[in-house]
Amino acid sequence: MGQVMKRAVKAISKSFEILKRDKVVFLLSCIPVCVGVIAYYYLGSYFYQDLLEWGNELVKKQISSSEMLKYISWLFTAVLSVILYFLVSWTFVLFVSIVASPFNDIISGRVEKALLGQVPQDFNSEKFFKRVLSVLKNESKKILLIIFLSILSFFIGLFFPPISFAISALLLAVSFLDYAWSRKELTFGDCVTNIRKSFLTYLVTGCAFMALFSIPVINLFVLPFAVIYYSVLFYSKENGKII
């Protein structure tokens, strides 16, 4: 367990080092952050302005007592806040991952170059657009699989909560490892082997990132970092540089 924690912590410092050194990685990492900020803004505006106003008007038509109206309005706002919190927490990673996936693919490739001490190639727009459809197709399949396994995990959690939690943590790790797996064209069996060999590392780090992704706004900045982090974990071991 100590070795797992040591490797996980070393990967953090290495990820920050790459993020600071490679300006292209930094700029591409800003894209999901910007998309997330815009999504948060418009979703929040809709919930807390239009929907909240509509709800309060509906309550006013049904209740004449000002004291009761005040209480119901407060309750409605509280319930709406909880719904928004869970809605954003659950859908954010899936939504932004689709938008950012072509850029995350490039980030993953540049991380490998950095770990190997090679100079990353300049951004090639023609090559980028050729891979976009392939990456988006792969991402959509991954999202569907994650949704299916998340539902399965929920039902398992009704009877065996620890197993459900472990599945969710591994799913989160896999959703970011997939960029490196895709670039290496790993088969399903190869992916399973990779998870088996680094099971504890992916499980522990997956739990940590789950906690961070549950915090609105913070998860905006965690998302691009997770792509770099899991690419560091995978490529370092793949190339015999076990950190």
N, C-alpha and C positions, 0 to 999 in steps of 0.2 A: 504493500500500500504506500510505503514511504517513497519508493521508486516512482510510482504513479504520480504522486503529488509533486515530486521533484521535476518530472518531465512536464507536467501540466503547467507549473509555474515558470519553467524555463521557456516554454512556448509563448507565454504572455510577453516576456521581455523581447524575445526574438520578433514577435509580431509587431510590437511597437517600433522596434528598430527598423523593420522593413517599411512600415507605414511612414515613418519619418524620413527615411532615405529616398524612397521611390515616390516622386511627386505625382506620377501617373496613377499609381495605386491610391494615393491620397485623394486625387481629384475624382477618380472613379468611385471611391468609397463615399464621397459626398453626395452622389446621385440618389441612392436610396434614402439618405437623410433628408434631402430636399423634397423628394416625393412624399415621404412620411409626414413632414411638416405641413405640406399642402393638404394632404389627406386628413390629417388631424384638424386642421383649421376649418375646412369645409364641413367635415362630419360634425365637429363640435358646434359650428355655427348653426347647422340644421337642427341638431338636438336641442341646443340651449336657447335658440331664438324661435324658430318656426314651430317646432314640435312642442316646446314648453309653453309657448304662447297659446297654441291651439288647445292644449290640455287644460290650461288655466281658464280659458274662455268656456270650455265645456263644463268645467266644474262650477263656474259661476252661474250657469244656466240651471244647474240642478240644486244648488245650495244657496239659501238666502242668508243664513247666519254668517256674519262677518268673522266671528271667532272660529267657527267650524271651517269656513272657507280658507282661513289662514292656515289652519292645521292640515287640511287636505292638500293645499298647494305645496306646503313644505314636504309632505309625504310623497307627492307626485314627483317633485324635484329630486328627492333622495333616491327614489326607485329608478328614475331616469338616469341618474348619475351612476348607479350600480350597473344598469344595463349597458350604458356606454362604456364603462370600464372593462367589463367582460367581453363585450363585442370587439372593442379595439384590441384588447390583449390576445384574443383568440384568432382574429382575422388578420392582424397587422403583418405578421411574419409571412403568411401565405400571399397576401396581396402585394407587398413590396418585393418579395422574392421573385415574383413573376416579372415585374417591371425591371428589376435590377439584374436578373439572371444573365443577360448577355455581357454585362459589365463585370459581373462576378466571375464569369468564365475567364475573362482577360486577367483579372486580379489573381486568380488561382495560378494561371500560367506564369505570371511575373514573379509570384512568390517562389515557385520552383526555380526559376532562373537565379533569383537572389540567393537561395540556399546553396545552389551549385557554384556560386561565385561568377556566374555568367552575366554578360550585359544584356538586359532585355531588349527585344527588338522595338523599333519605333512603332507607334500606333498605325496600323494599316487598315484604313476604312473599308477597302474592298474585301479584304479577308474577314473583317469584322462582320460585315453585312451578310457574307456567305454563311457564317456560323450562326447568325441570329435565329433563323428558322429552326435549325437543328437544336439549338440550346433551348428555345422556347418550347419545342415539342417535348424535349426531355424533361423540362421543368413542369409542364402540364401533367405528364405522366406521374412525376414525383409527387405533385400536389394531390392528385387523386389517390395515390397510394397512401400518403400521409393522412388524408381525411378518412379513408377506409380503416386504417390501422388505429387512428385516434378514436373512432367510434367503437372499434373492437376493444381498445384499451379501456374505454369508459365502462363497458359492460363487464370486463374482467375486474375492473376496480370495485364493482359492487360486491364482489366476493373475495377478491385478493388484492387489496389496495397497493401493497408494496410492489407486486408484479406489474400492475398498471403504471405505477410511477416510473419504474425502471424502463418499461417499454417507451413511455413518453420521452424520457431523457435520451434514450438511444435514438429515437426518431428525430429528435432535434439535432443531434450530432450528425446523423446520416444526411439530413437535409443540406448540411454545409459541406460534408465530405464528398457529396455527390459531384461537385464541380471538379474535384481532383480525379475522382473515379472516372468521370466522363472523358476527361482529357487523356487519361491513360487507357481508355476503352476496356475497362475491366469487365469481365463477365459476372453474372450473378454469383457464381461460385467463388470468384476472386473477392468480391465485395464481402461475402459472408466470412471468408477466411481472414480478411483484413479486420473485420469487427471482432472475430474470435481472438485474434492475436493482440488486439488493443482494447479488449472488452472493458476492463476496469478504467482505463484512461478515458474512453469515450463516455462511459457511464457517469463517472465523477464530474467531468467537464460539462456533460449534458445537463446534469442536475444544476450546476452553477449557472449555466446560461439560461436554463428554465426560469430560475429566480430573477435574473436580470430582465428577461423578456416580459415578465409579468408587471414590470414597472413602466407605465406610459411615459413617453418622452425619452426616458433613459434608453428604452429599447431601440429608439431611432439610431443611436450611436453604436449600440451593441451589434446590430445587424451586420454592417459592413466589416466590423472587426472580427466577427465570428467566421466570416469567409476566409480572412487572412489566417486566423488562428488555426482552424482545422486543416487548412492547406499546409501550414507549417508542421502540424502534427503528422500528417500523412506523408508529405514529401521527405521530411527529415528521416523517417524510418525507411521509406521506400528506397532512398538513395544511400542507406547505410550510415546516416548521420543521426543516430539516436540521441536526441537532446534530453 
